[in-house]
């Protein structure tokens, strides 16, 4: 069961994720079992070697993971994340696709594949999220 009524509600919620949104990352798709985020690479994403900064790639994956995890249970937060950087993109559009691998009572495990616009794998992001207790309304 989704916690967001639709993608517009999820986008409004994640507009508060200022680091991702200020860096041009967008939520493109969201349903019960997957989420997709995108970013157009610009000079502000580049490192000293001219490649895309690892932190930018991480944030893109984190946005897809956060959207999926919070769509399953809100609020959820990252508890542990592992990233393998596979190839170095230089420019273009990067896409992060998150899928739920396991959902338990208190946690969720998601795989996020990050690819460039040619379908080349850029990074593999594996995250475990912790489901926080919902705040009671009093």
CNS distance restraints for C-alpha pairs under 8 A (distance, minus, plus):
assign (resid   1 and name CA) (resid  32 and name CA) 6.78 0.50 0.50
assign (resid   1 and name CA) (resid  72 and name CA) 6.56 0.50 0.50
assign (resid   2 and name CA) (resid  31 and name CA) 7.34 0.50 0.50
assign (resid   2 and name CA) (resid  32 and name CA) 5.95 0.50 0.50
assign (resid   2 and name CA) (resid  71 and name CA) 5.12 0.50 0.50
assign (resid   2 and name CA) (resid  72 and name CA) 5.50 0.50 0.50
assign (resid   2 and name CA) (resid  73 and name CA) 7.76 0.50 0.50
assign (resid   3 and name CA) (resid  70 and name CA) 7.16 0.50 0.50
assign (resid   3 and name CA) (resid  71 and name CA) 4.91 0.50 0.50
assign (resid   3 and name CA) (resid  72 and name CA) 6.16 0.50 0.50
assign (resid   3 and name CA) (resid  73 and name CA) 6.49 0.50 0.50
assign (resid   3 and name CA) (resid  74 and name CA) 6.67 0.50 0.50
assign (resid   4 and name CA) (resid   9 and name CA) 6.02 0.50 0.50
assign (resid   4 and name CA) (resid  10 and name CA) 5.83 0.50 0.50
assign (resid   4 and name CA) (resid  71 and name CA) 5.88 0.50 0.50
assign (resid   5 and name CA) (resid   9 and name CA) 6.39 0.50 0.50
assign (resid   5 and name CA) (resid  10 and name CA) 7.93 0.50 0.50
assign (resid   6 and name CA) (resid  10 and name CA) 6.61 0.50 0.50
assign (resid   7 and name CA) (resid  11 and name CA) 6.02 0.50 0.50
assign (resid   7 and name CA) (resid  29 and name CA) 6.97 0.50 0.50
assign (resid   7 and name CA) (resid  30 and name CA) 6.18 0.50 0.50
assign (resid   8 and name CA) (resid  12 and name CA) 6.18 0.50 0.50
assign (resid   9 and name CA) (resid  13 and name CA) 6.24 0.50 0.50
assign (resid  10 and name CA) (resid  14 and name CA) 6.15 0.50 0.50
assign (resid  10 and name CA) (resid  67 and name CA) 7.27 0.50 0.50
assign (resid  10 and name CA) (resid  71 and name CA) 7.98 0.50 0.50
assign (resid  11 and name CA) (resid  15 and name CA) 5.99 0.50 0.50
assign (resid  11 and name CA) (resid  27 and name CA) 6.40 0.50 0.50
assign (resid  12 and name CA) (resid  16 and name CA) 7.52 0.50 0.50
assign (resid  14 and name CA) (resid  67 and name CA) 7.75 0.50 0.50
assign (resid  15 and name CA) (resid  21 and name CA) 6.44 0.50 0.50
assign (resid  17 and name CA) (resid  21 and name CA) 6.27 0.50 0.50
assign (resid  18 and name CA) (resid  22 and name CA) 5.50 0.50 0.50
assign (resid  19 and name CA) (resid  23 and name CA) 6.22 0.50 0.50
assign (resid  20 and name CA) (resid  24 and name CA) 6.58 0.50 0.50
assign (resid  20 and name CA) (resid  25 and name CA) 5.33 0.50 0.50
assign (resid  20 and name CA) (resid  26 and name CA) 7.83 0.50 0.50
assign (resid  20 and name CA) (resid  59 and name CA) 6.39 0.50 0.50
assign (resid  20 and name CA) (resid  60 and name CA) 7.12 0.50 0.50
assign (resid  20 and name CA) (resid  63 and name CA) 7.10 0.50 0.50
assign (resid  21 and name CA) (resid  25 and name CA) 5.15 0.50 0.50
assign (resid  21 and name CA) (resid  26 and name CA) 6.68 0.50 0.50
assign (resid  23 and name CA) (resid  45 and name CA) 7.89 0.50 0.50
assign (resid  24 and name CA) (resid  39 and name CA) 5.82 0.50 0.50
assign (resid  24 and name CA) (resid  40 and name CA) 6.94 0.50 0.50
assign (resid  25 and name CA) (resid  37 and name CA) 6.77 0.50 0.50
assign (resid  25 and name CA) (resid  38 and name CA) 5.59 0.50 0.50
assign (resid  25 and name CA) (resid  39 and name CA) 4.61 0.50 0.50
assign (resid  25 and name CA) (resid  40 and name CA) 7.62 0.50 0.50
assign (resid  25 and name CA) (resid  60 and name CA) 6.54 0.50 0.50
assign (resid  26 and name CA) (resid  37 and name CA) 5.43 0.50 0.50
assign (resid  26 and name CA) (resid  38 and name CA) 5.38 0.50 0.50
assign (resid  26 and name CA) (resid  39 and name CA) 6.48 0.50 0.50
assign (resid  27 and name CA) (resid  35 and name CA) 7.71 0.50 0.50
assign (resid  27 and name CA) (resid  36 and name CA) 6.13 0.50 0.50
assign (resid  27 and name CA) (resid  37 and name CA) 4.42 0.50 0.50
assign (resid  27 and name CA) (resid  38 and name CA) 6.64 0.50 0.50
assign (resid  27 and name CA) (resid  63 and name CA) 7.59 0.50 0.50
assign (resid  27 and name CA) (resid  64 and name CA) 7.19 0.50 0.50
assign (resid  27 and name CA) (resid  67 and name CA) 7.93 0.50 0.50
assign (resid  28 and name CA) (resid  35 and name CA) 7.58 0.50 0.50
assign (resid  28 and name CA) (resid  36 and name CA) 5.39 0.50 0.50
assign (resid  28 and name CA) (resid  37 and name CA) 5.34 0.50 0.50
assign (resid  28 and name CA) (resid  38 and name CA) 6.85 0.50 0.50
assign (resid  29 and name CA) (resid  34 and name CA) 7.71 0.50 0.50
assign (resid  29 and name CA) (resid  35 and name CA) 5.30 0.50 0.50
assign (resid  29 and name CA) (resid  36 and name CA) 4.91 0.50 0.50
assign (resid  29 and name CA) (resid  37 and name CA) 7.12 0.50 0.50
assign (resid  30 and name CA) (resid  34 and name CA) 5.89 0.50 0.50
assign (resid  30 and name CA) (resid  35 and name CA) 4.35 0.50 0.50
assign (resid  30 and name CA) (resid  36 and name CA) 6.56 0.50 0.50
assign (resid  30 and name CA) (resid  67 and name CA) 7.32 0.50 0.50
assign (resid  30 and name CA) (resid  68 and name CA) 6.90 0.50 0.50
assign (resid  31 and name CA) (resid  35 and name CA) 6.51 0.50 0.50
assign (resid  31 and name CA) (resid  68 and name CA) 7.55 0.50 0.50
assign (resid  31 and name CA) (resid  71 and name CA) 7.66 0.50 0.50
assign (resid  32 and name CA) (resid  68 and name CA) 7.35 0.50 0.50
assign (resid  32 and name CA) (resid  71 and name CA) 6.96 0.50 0.50
assign (resid  32 and name CA) (resid  72 and name CA) 6.81 0.50 0.50
assign (resid  33 and name CA) (resid  68 and name CA) 7.16 0.50 0.50
assign (resid  33 and name CA) (resid  99 and name CA) 5.74 0.50 0.50
assign (resid  33 and name CA) (resid 100 and name CA) 5.65 0.50 0.50
assign (resid  34 and name CA) (resid  68 and name CA) 6.14 0.50 0.50
assign (resid  34 and name CA) (resid  97 and name CA) 6.96 0.50 0.50
assign (resid  34 and name CA) (resid  98 and name CA) 5.30 0.50 0.50
assign (resid  34 and name CA) (resid  99 and name CA) 4.53 0.50 0.50
assign (resid  34 and name CA) (resid 100 and name CA) 6.62 0.50 0.50
assign (resid  35 and name CA) (resid  64 and name CA) 5.41 0.50 0.50
assign (resid  35 and name CA) (resid  65 and name CA) 7.23 0.50 0.50
assign (resid  35 and name CA) (resid  67 and name CA) 6.48 0.50 0.50
assign (resid  35 and name CA) (resid  68 and name CA) 5.49 0.50 0.50
assign (resid  35 and name CA) (resid  97 and name CA) 5.77 0.50 0.50
assign (resid  35 and name CA) (resid  98 and name CA) 5.11 0.50 0.50
assign (resid  35 and name CA) (resid  99 and name CA) 6.83 0.50 0.50
assign (resid  36 and name CA) (resid  64 and name CA) 5.55 0.50 0.50
assign (resid  36 and name CA) (resid  95 and name CA) 6.89 0.50 0.50
assign (resid  36 and name CA) (resid  96 and name CA) 5.53 0.50 0.50
assign (resid  36 and name CA) (resid  97 and name CA) 4.54 0.50 0.50
assign (resid  36 and name CA) (resid  98 and name CA) 6.33 0.50 0.50
assign (resid  37 and name CA) (resid  60 and name CA) 6.60 0.50 0.50
assign (resid  37 and name CA) (resid  61 and name CA) 7.57 0.50 0.50
assign (resid  37 and name CA) (resid  63 and name CA) 6.66 0.50 0.50
assign (resid  37 and name CA) (resid  64 and name CA) 5.30 0.50 0.50
assign (resid  37 and name CA) (resid  95 and name CA) 5.82 0.50 0.50
assign (resid  37 and name CA) (resid  96 and name CA) 5.21 0.50 0.50
assign (resid  37 and name CA) (resid  97 and name CA) 6.72 0.50 0.50
assign (resid  38 and name CA) (resid  60 and name CA) 6.95 0.50 0.50
assign (resid  38 and name CA) (resid  93 and name CA) 6.91 0.50 0.50
assign (resid  38 and name CA) (resid  94 and name CA) 5.65 0.50 0.50
assign (resid  38 and name CA) (resid  95 and name CA) 4.51 0.50 0.50
assign (resid  38 and name CA) (resid  96 and name CA) 6.28 0.50 0.50
assign (resid  39 and name CA) (resid  60 and name CA) 7.19 0.50 0.50
assign (resid  39 and name CA) (resid  93 and name CA) 5.66 0.50 0.50
assign (resid  39 and name CA) (resid  94 and name CA) 5.40 0.50 0.50
assign (resid  39 and name CA) (resid  95 and name CA) 6.72 0.50 0.50
assign (resid  40 and name CA) (resid  91 and name CA) 7.77 0.50 0.50
assign (resid  40 and name CA) (resid  92 and name CA) 5.83 0.50 0.50
assign (resid  40 and name CA) (resid  93 and name CA) 4.38 0.50 0.50
assign (resid  40 and name CA) (resid  94 and name CA) 6.42 0.50 0.50
assign (resid  41 and name CA) (resid  45 and name CA) 6.26 0.50 0.50
assign (resid  41 and name CA) (resid  52 and name CA) 7.57 0.50 0.50
assign (resid  41 and name CA) (resid  90 and name CA) 7.95 0.50 0.50
assign (resid  41 and name CA) (resid  91 and name CA) 5.32 0.50 0.50
assign (resid  41 and name CA) (resid  92 and name CA) 5.51 0.50 0.50
assign (resid  41 and name CA) (resid  93 and name CA) 5.95 0.50 0.50
assign (resid  41 and name CA) (resid  94 and name CA) 7.22 0.50 0.50
assign (resid  42 and name CA) (resid  46 and name CA) 7.27 0.50 0.50
assign (resid  42 and name CA) (resid  91 and name CA) 7.13 0.50 0.50
assign (resid  45 and name CA) (resid  52 and name CA) 5.53 0.50 0.50
assign (resid  45 and name CA) (resid  53 and name CA) 5.73 0.50 0.50
assign (resid  45 and name CA) (resid  56 and name CA) 6.16 0.50 0.50
assign (resid  46 and name CA) (resid  50 and name CA) 5.47 0.50 0.50
assign (resid  46 and name CA) (resid  51 and name CA) 5.31 0.50 0.50
assign (resid  46 and name CA) (resid  52 and name CA) 4.48 0.50 0.50
assign (resid  46 and name CA) (resid  53 and name CA) 5.28 0.50 0.50
assign (resid  47 and name CA) (resid  51 and name CA) 5.55 0.50 0.50
assign (resid  47 and name CA) (resid  52 and name CA) 5.88 0.50 0.50
assign (resid  47 and name CA) (resid  53 and name CA) 4.95 0.50 0.50
assign (resid  50 and name CA) (resid  90 and name CA) 6.95 0.50 0.50
assign (resid  51 and name CA) (resid  88 and name CA) 6.25 0.50 0.50
assign (resid  51 and name CA) (resid  89 and name CA) 6.24 0.50 0.50
assign (resid  51 and name CA) (resid  90 and name CA) 5.05 0.50 0.50
assign (resid  52 and name CA) (resid  56 and name CA) 6.96 0.50 0.50
assign (resid  52 and name CA) (resid  57 and name CA) 7.29 0.50 0.50
assign (resid  52 and name CA) (resid  88 and name CA) 6.88 0.50 0.50
assign (resid  52 and name CA) (resid  89 and name CA) 6.11 0.50 0.50
assign (resid  52 and name CA) (resid  90 and name CA) 6.08 0.50 0.50
assign (resid  52 and name CA) (resid  91 and name CA) 7.65 0.50 0.50
assign (resid  53 and name CA) (resid  57 and name CA) 6.70 0.50 0.50
assign (resid  54 and name CA) (resid  58 and name CA) 6.05 0.50 0.50
assign (resid  54 and name CA) (resid  85 and name CA) 7.85 0.50 0.50
assign (resid  55 and name CA) (resid  59 and name CA) 6.02 0.50 0.50
assign (resid  56 and name CA) (resid  60 and name CA) 6.28 0.50 0.50
assign (resid  57 and name CA) (resid  61 and name CA) 6.42 0.50 0.50
assign (resid  57 and name CA) (resid 114 and name CA) 7.82 0.50 0.50
assign (resid  57 and name CA) (resid 123 and name CA) 7.63 0.50 0.50
assign (resid  58 and name CA) (resid  62 and name CA) 6.04 0.50 0.50
assign (resid  58 and name CA) (resid  83 and name CA) 7.43 0.50 0.50
assign (resid  58 and name CA) (resid 125 and name CA) 7.69 0.50 0.50
assign (resid  59 and name CA) (resid  63 and name CA) 6.13 0.50 0.50
assign (resid  60 and name CA) (resid  64 and name CA) 6.69 0.50 0.50
assign (resid  60 and name CA) (resid  95 and name CA) 7.83 0.50 0.50
assign (resid  60 and name CA) (resid  96 and name CA) 6.40 0.50 0.50
assign (resid  61 and name CA) (resid  65 and name CA) 6.20 0.50 0.50
assign (resid  61 and name CA) (resid  96 and name CA) 5.49 0.50 0.50
assign (resid  61 and name CA) (resid  97 and name CA) 7.69 0.50 0.50
assign (resid  61 and name CA) (resid  98 and name CA) 7.68 0.50 0.50
assign (resid  61 and name CA) (resid 112 and name CA) 6.15 0.50 0.50
assign (resid  61 and name CA) (resid 113 and name CA) 7.66 0.50 0.50
assign (resid  61 and name CA) (resid 114 and name CA) 6.82 0.50 0.50
assign (resid  61 and name CA) (resid 125 and name CA) 6.48 0.50 0.50
assign (resid  62 and name CA) (resid  66 and name CA) 5.86 0.50 0.50
assign (resid  63 and name CA) (resid  67 and name CA) 6.10 0.50 0.50
assign (resid  64 and name CA) (resid  68 and name CA) 6.35 0.50 0.50
assign (resid  64 and name CA) (resid  96 and name CA) 6.25 0.50 0.50
assign (resid  64 and name CA) (resid  97 and name CA) 6.46 0.50 0.50
assign (resid  64 and name CA) (resid  98 and name CA) 5.62 0.50 0.50
assign (resid  64 and name CA) (resid 112 and name CA) 7.35 0.50 0.50
assign (resid  65 and name CA) (resid  69 and name CA) 5.99 0.50 0.50
assign (resid  65 and name CA) (resid  98 and name CA) 5.70 0.50 0.50
assign (resid  65 and name CA) (resid 110 and name CA) 6.65 0.50 0.50
assign (resid  65 and name CA) (resid 111 and name CA) 7.90 0.50 0.50
assign (resid  65 and name CA) (resid 112 and name CA) 6.86 0.50 0.50
assign (resid  65 and name CA) (resid 127 and name CA) 7.27 0.50 0.50
assign (resid  66 and name CA) (resid  70 and name CA) 5.82 0.50 0.50
assign (resid  66 and name CA) (resid  76 and name CA) 7.47 0.50 0.50
assign (resid  66 and name CA) (resid  77 and name CA) 7.22 0.50 0.50
assign (resid  66 and name CA) (resid  78 and name CA) 7.65 0.50 0.50
assign (resid  67 and name CA) (resid  71 and name CA) 5.95 0.50 0.50
assign (resid  68 and name CA) (resid  72 and name CA) 6.42 0.50 0.50
assign (resid  68 and name CA) (resid  98 and name CA) 7.00 0.50 0.50
assign (resid  68 and name CA) (resid  99 and name CA) 7.60 0.50 0.50
assign (resid  68 and name CA) (resid 100 and name CA) 7.58 0.50 0.50
assign (resid  69 and name CA) (resid  73 and name CA) 6.24 0.50 0.50
assign (resid  69 and name CA) (resid  74 and name CA) 7.59 0.50 0.50
assign (resid  69 and name CA) (resid  76 and name CA) 6.08 0.50 0.50
assign (resid  69 and name CA) (resid  77 and name CA) 7.88 0.50 0.50
assign (resid  69 and name CA) (resid 108 and name CA) 6.81 0.50 0.50
assign (resid  69 and name CA) (resid 110 and name CA) 7.95 0.50 0.50
assign (resid  69 and name CA) (resid 129 and name CA) 6.86 0.50 0.50
assign (resid  70 and name CA) (resid  74 and name CA) 4.55 0.50 0.50
assign (resid  70 and name CA) (resid  75 and name CA) 5.81 0.50 0.50
assign (resid  70 and name CA) (resid  76 and name CA) 5.40 0.50 0.50
assign (resid  73 and name CA) (resid 131 and name CA) 6.41 0.50 0.50
assign (resid  74 and name CA) (resid 131 and name CA) 7.22 0.50 0.50
assign (resid  74 and name CA) (resid 132 and name CA) 7.50 0.50 0.50
assign (resid  74 and name CA) (resid 134 and name CA) 7.16 0.50 0.50
assign (resid  75 and name CA) (resid 131 and name CA) 6.27 0.50 0.50
assign (resid  75 and name CA) (resid 132 and name CA) 5.57 0.50 0.50
assign (resid  75 and name CA) (resid 133 and name CA) 7.34 0.50 0.50
assign (resid  75 and name CA) (resid 134 and name CA) 6.67 0.50 0.50
assign (resid  76 and name CA) (resid 129 and name CA) 6.17 0.50 0.50
assign (resid  76 and name CA) (resid 130 and name CA) 5.46 0.50 0.50
assign (resid  76 and name CA) (resid 131 and name CA) 4.40 0.50 0.50
assign (resid  76 and name CA) (resid 132 and name CA) 5.56 0.50 0.50
assign (resid  77 and name CA) (resid 129 and name CA) 5.31 0.50 0.50
assign (resid  77 and name CA) (resid 130 and name CA) 5.39 0.50 0.50
assign (resid  77 and name CA) (resid 131 and name CA) 6.69 0.50 0.50
assign (resid  77 and name CA) (resid 132 and name CA) 7.32 0.50 0.50
assign (resid  78 and name CA) (resid 127 and name CA) 6.78 0.50 0.50
assign (resid  78 and name CA) (resid 128 and name CA) 6.04 0.50 0.50
assign (resid  78 and name CA) (resid 129 and name CA) 4.32 0.50 0.50
assign (resid  78 and name CA) (resid 130 and name CA) 6.19 0.50 0.50
assign (resid  79 and name CA) (resid 127 and name CA) 7.52 0.50 0.50
assign (resid  79 and name CA) (resid 128 and name CA) 5.58 0.50 0.50
assign (resid  79 and name CA) (resid 129 and name CA) 5.09 0.50 0.50
assign (resid  79 and name CA) (resid 130 and name CA) 5.77 0.50 0.50
assign (resid  80 and name CA) (resid 127 and name CA) 5.76 0.50 0.50
assign (resid  80 and name CA) (resid 128 and name CA) 5.20 0.50 0.50
assign (resid  80 and name CA) (resid 129 and name CA) 6.99 0.50 0.50
assign (resid  81 and name CA) (resid 125 and name CA) 7.04 0.50 0.50
assign (resid  81 and name CA) (resid 126 and name CA) 5.69 0.50 0.50
assign (resid  81 and name CA) (resid 127 and name CA) 4.34 0.50 0.50
assign (resid  81 and name CA) (resid 128 and name CA) 6.36 0.50 0.50
assign (resid  82 and name CA) (resid 125 and name CA) 5.78 0.50 0.50
assign (resid  82 and name CA) (resid 126 and name CA) 5.25 0.50 0.50
assign (resid  82 and name CA) (resid 127 and name CA) 6.44 0.50 0.50
assign (resid  83 and name CA) (resid 123 and name CA) 6.77 0.50 0.50
assign (resid  83 and name CA) (resid 124 and name CA) 5.65 0.50 0.50
assign (resid  83 and name CA) (resid 125 and name CA) 4.47 0.50 0.50
assign (resid  83 and name CA) (resid 126 and name CA) 6.44 0.50 0.50
assign (resid  84 and name CA) (resid 123 and name CA) 5.50 0.50 0.50
assign (resid  84 and name CA) (resid 124 and name CA) 5.18 0.50 0.50
assign (resid  84 and name CA) (resid 125 and name CA) 6.56 0.50 0.50
assign (resid  85 and name CA) (resid 122 and name CA) 6.16 0.50 0.50
assign (resid  85 and name CA) (resid 123 and name CA) 4.39 0.50 0.50
assign (resid  85 and name CA) (resid 124 and name CA) 6.62 0.50 0.50
assign (resid  86 and name CA) (resid 121 and name CA) 6.53 0.50 0.50
assign (resid  86 and name CA) (resid 122 and name CA) 5.07 0.50 0.50
assign (resid  86 and name CA) (resid 123 and name CA) 5.10 0.50 0.50
assign (resid  86 and name CA) (resid 124 and name CA) 7.39 0.50 0.50
assign (resid  87 and name CA) (resid 120 and name CA) 7.85 0.50 0.50
assign (resid  87 and name CA) (resid 121 and name CA) 6.60 0.50 0.50
assign (resid  87 and name CA) (resid 122 and name CA) 4.65 0.50 0.50
assign (resid  87 and name CA) (resid 123 and name CA) 6.96 0.50 0.50
assign (resid  88 and name CA) (resid 122 and name CA) 6.38 0.50 0.50
assign (resid  89 and name CA) (resid 116 and name CA) 6.98 0.50 0.50
assign (resid  89 and name CA) (resid 122 and name CA) 6.82 0.50 0.50
assign (resid  92 and name CA) (resid 116 and name CA) 7.04 0.50 0.50
assign (resid  92 and name CA) (resid 117 and name CA) 6.53 0.50 0.50
assign (resid  93 and name CA) (resid 116 and name CA) 5.90 0.50 0.50
assign (resid  93 and name CA) (resid 117 and name CA) 5.43 0.50 0.50
assign (resid  94 and name CA) (resid 114 and name CA) 6.73 0.50 0.50
assign (resid  94 and name CA) (resid 115 and name CA) 5.66 0.50 0.50
assign (resid  94 and name CA) (resid 116 and name CA) 4.55 0.50 0.50
assign (resid  94 and name CA) (resid 117 and name CA) 6.22 0.50 0.50
assign (resid  95 and name CA) (resid 114 and name CA) 5.48 0.50 0.50
assign (resid  95 and name CA) (resid 115 and name CA) 5.39 0.50 0.50
assign (resid  95 and name CA) (resid 116 and name CA) 6.32 0.50 0.50
assign (resid  95 and name CA) (resid 117 and name CA) 7.47 0.50 0.50
assign (resid  96 and name CA) (resid 112 and name CA) 6.18 0.50 0.50
assign (resid  96 and name CA) (resid 113 and name CA) 5.54 0.50 0.50
assign (resid  96 and name CA) (resid 114 and name CA) 4.25 0.50 0.50
assign (resid  96 and name CA) (resid 115 and name CA) 6.56 0.50 0.50
assign (resid  97 and name CA) (resid 112 and name CA) 5.27 0.50 0.50
assign (resid  97 and name CA) (resid 113 and name CA) 5.32 0.50 0.50
assign (resid  97 and name CA) (resid 114 and name CA) 6.46 0.50 0.50
assign (resid  98 and name CA) (resid 110 and name CA) 6.34 0.50 0.50
assign (resid  98 and name CA) (resid 111 and name CA) 5.58 0.50 0.50
assign (resid  98 and name CA) (resid 112 and name CA) 4.12 0.50 0.50
assign (resid  98 and name CA) (resid 113 and name CA) 6.58 0.50 0.50
assign (resid  99 and name CA) (resid 110 and name CA) 5.49 0.50 0.50
assign (resid  99 and name CA) (resid 111 and name CA) 5.52 0.50 0.50
assign (resid  99 and name CA) (resid 112 and name CA) 6.43 0.50 0.50
assign (resid 100 and name CA) (resid 108 and name CA) 7.31 0.50 0.50
assign (resid 100 and name CA) (resid 109 and name CA) 6.11 0.50 0.50
assign (resid 100 and name CA) (resid 110 and name CA) 4.49 0.50 0.50
assign (resid 100 and name CA) (resid 111 and name CA) 6.63 0.50 0.50
assign (resid 101 and name CA) (resid 108 and name CA) 7.75 0.50 0.50
assign (resid 101 and name CA) (resid 109 and name CA) 5.54 0.50 0.50
assign (resid 101 and name CA) (resid 110 and name CA) 5.31 0.50 0.50
assign (resid 101 and name CA) (resid 111 and name CA) 6.75 0.50 0.50
assign (resid 102 and name CA) (resid 108 and name CA) 5.71 0.50 0.50
assign (resid 102 and name CA) (resid 109 and name CA) 5.11 0.50 0.50
assign (resid 102 and name CA) (resid 110 and name CA) 7.10 0.50 0.50
assign (resid 103 and name CA) (resid 107 and name CA) 6.16 0.50 0.50
assign (resid 103 and name CA) (resid 108 and name CA) 4.38 0.50 0.50
assign (resid 103 and name CA) (resid 109 and name CA) 6.38 0.50 0.50
assign (resid 104 and name CA) (resid 108 and name CA) 5.97 0.50 0.50
assign (resid 105 and name CA) (resid 131 and name CA) 7.96 0.50 0.50
assign (resid 106 and name CA) (resid 130 and name CA) 5.97 0.50 0.50
assign (resid 106 and name CA) (resid 131 and name CA) 5.15 0.50 0.50
assign (resid 106 and name CA) (resid 132 and name CA) 7.76 0.50 0.50
assign (resid 107 and name CA) (resid 128 and name CA) 6.76 0.50 0.50
assign (resid 107 and name CA) (resid 129 and name CA) 5.42 0.50 0.50
assign (resid 107 and name CA) (resid 130 and name CA) 4.59 0.50 0.50
assign (resid 107 and name CA) (resid 131 and name CA) 5.57 0.50 0.50
assign (resid 108 and name CA) (resid 128 and name CA) 5.62 0.50 0.50
assign (resid 108 and name CA) (resid 129 and name CA) 5.06 0.50 0.50
assign (resid 108 and name CA) (resid 130 and name CA) 6.63 0.50 0.50
assign (resid 108 and name CA) (resid 131 and name CA) 7.62 0.50 0.50
assign (resid 109 and name CA) (resid 126 and name CA) 7.39 0.50 0.50
assign (resid 109 and name CA) (resid 127 and name CA) 5.71 0.50 0.50
assign (resid 109 and name CA) (resid 128 and name CA) 4.47 0.50 0.50
assign (resid 109 and name CA) (resid 129 and name CA) 6.30 0.50 0.50
assign (resid 110 and name CA) (resid 126 and name CA) 5.88 0.50 0.50
assign (resid 110 and name CA) (resid 127 and name CA) 5.36 0.50 0.50
assign (resid 110 and name CA) (resid 128 and name CA) 6.52 0.50 0.50
assign (resid 111 and name CA) (resid 124 and name CA) 7.38 0.50 0.50
assign (resid 111 and name CA) (resid 125 and name CA) 5.92 0.50 0.50
assign (resid 111 and name CA) (resid 126 and name CA) 4.62 0.50 0.50
assign (resid 111 and name CA) (resid 127 and name CA) 6.53 0.50 0.50
assign (resid 112 and name CA) (resid 124 and name CA) 6.02 0.50 0.50
assign (resid 112 and name CA) (resid 125 and name CA) 4.87 0.50 0.50
assign (resid 112 and name CA) (resid 126 and name CA) 6.11 0.50 0.50
assign (resid 112 and name CA) (resid 127 and name CA) 7.97 0.50 0.50
assign (resid 113 and name CA) (resid 121 and name CA) 7.25 0.50 0.50
assign (resid 113 and name CA) (resid 122 and name CA) 7.86 0.50 0.50
assign (resid 113 and name CA) (resid 123 and name CA) 6.26 0.50 0.50
assign (resid 113 and name CA) (resid 124 and name CA) 5.01 0.50 0.50
assign (resid 113 and name CA) (resid 125 and name CA) 6.34 0.50 0.50
assign (resid 114 and name CA) (resid 121 and name CA) 6.10 0.50 0.50
assign (resid 114 and name CA) (resid 122 and name CA) 5.45 0.50 0.50
assign (resid 114 and name CA) (resid 123 and name CA) 5.09 0.50 0.50
assign (resid 114 and name CA) (resid 124 and name CA) 6.29 0.50 0.50
assign (resid 114 and name CA) (resid 125 and name CA) 7.68 0.50 0.50
assign (resid 115 and name CA) (resid 119 and name CA) 5.44 0.50 0.50
assign (resid 115 and name CA) (resid 120 and name CA) 5.33 0.50 0.50
assign (resid 115 and name CA) (resid 121 and name CA) 4.46 0.50 0.50
assign (resid 115 and name CA) (resid 122 and name CA) 5.02 0.50 0.50
assign (resid 115 and name CA) (resid 123 and name CA) 7.02 0.50 0.50
assign (resid 116 and name CA) (resid 120 and name CA) 5.43 0.50 0.50
assign (resid 116 and name CA) (resid 121 and name CA) 6.68 0.50 0.50
assign (resid 116 and name CA) (resid 122 and name CA) 6.57 0.50 0.50
